[in-house]
């Protein structure tokens, strides 16, 4: 085998490896970020009065409506992310929701615990914005509807 053929074969192999990784990474990202929201939404459903009380105690108006919105964003949004349905829109909505929760519930940056939660939320917003920017990838309902 000539040196040119060997380089071409090696380049082709590298390209297919990169392509395979790029196919699975968006799915992995969605599967890693969605459970945080799904578990949080289920937790809210299991103790609605406590969640509504916490929302009300933060001074936000319409605590019951906030509860319903949070559960919808967290449960429906996480399922949509997992299956890759309307992923860019869902990730954008979830990013805005996560930013709003950081500002509403974790803005006391003088409290070390709140400081950590605030920046955790900001980091999650960054991950969701990556999903919004680059889409669901090959293994998603979005990819099937484009085909």
Order of alpha helices (4+ residues) and beta strands (2+ residues): alpha-alpha-alpha-alpha-alpha-alpha-alpha
